[in-house]
Amino acid sequence: MAQSIQREPAFLRRKQVETRTGLSRSTIYQYIKDGVFPKPVPLGPRAVGWLESDVSDWIAGRVKIARDGVRQAA
């Protein structure tokens, strides 16, 4: 029987999100405001991070939209 290995959730900081997505800081926050990008998770009083899985899912969704030629309402 195959066992599923669960990994701990990983957080990405803003610079890492920018690198992964190719988006600028202002675009990330505008997309969050528009409800089309995952919200960050508070990590401390002055730090936030994004779940790596949320960002990866968002990227996969963008690829699907591009390949299928379907536009998502913003």
C-alpha positions in Angstrom: 0.0 0.0 0.0 1.4 3.4 -1.0 1.7 5.9 1.8 1.1 9.6 1.2 3.8 11.8 2.6 2.4 15.1 3.8 4.7 18.1 3.8 4.4 20.9 6.2 2.9 24.0 4.7 5.6 26.3 3.3 5.3 30.1 3.3 6.7 32.5 0.7 7.6 36.0 1.5 6.7 38.9 -0.9 10.0 38.9 -2.8 9.7 35.2 -3.4 6.1 35.6 -4.6 7.3 38.4 -7.0 10.0 36.1 -8.3 7.6 33.1 -8.7 4.8 35.1 -10.4 6.7 37.8 -12.3 4.3 40.3 -10.7 5.3 43.6 -9.1 4.6 44.4 -5.5 1.8 46.9 -6.5 0.2 44.4 -8.9 0.2 41.6 -6.2 -1.7 43.9 -3.8 -4.0 45.2 -6.5 -4.9 41.6 -7.4 -5.5 40.8 -3.7 -7.8 43.9 -3.5 -9.6 42.7 -6.7 -10.0 39.2 -5.2 -8.0 37.4 -7.9 -4.9 36.6 -5.9 -4.5 34.7 -2.6 -4.4 36.8 0.5 -1.3 36.7 2.7 -1.2 35.0 6.1 0.0 37.0 9.1 3.3 35.5 10.3 4.0 38.0 13.0 3.2 41.6 14.0 5.0 43.0 10.9 5.4 40.0 8.6 3.1 38.3 6.2 3.6 35.3 3.9 1.7 33.4 1.3 1.1 29.7 1.4 3.3 28.2 -1.3 0.4 25.9 -2.4 -1.9 28.9 -2.8 0.6 30.7 -5.1 1.3 27.5 -7.0 -2.5 26.9 -7.5 -2.9 30.5 -8.7 0.0 30.1 -11.2 -1.6 26.8 -12.5 -4.9 28.5 -12.9 -3.3 31.2 -15.0 -1.6 28.6 -17.2 -5.0 26.8 -17.6 -6.7 30.1 -18.6 -4.0 30.9 -21.1 -4.0 27.4 -22.7 -7.8 27.1 -22.7 -8.3 30.6 -24.0 -10.8 31.3 -21.3 -10.8 34.7 -19.6 -11.7 35.0 -15.9 -13.7 38.0 -14.8 -11.5 40.2 -12.6 
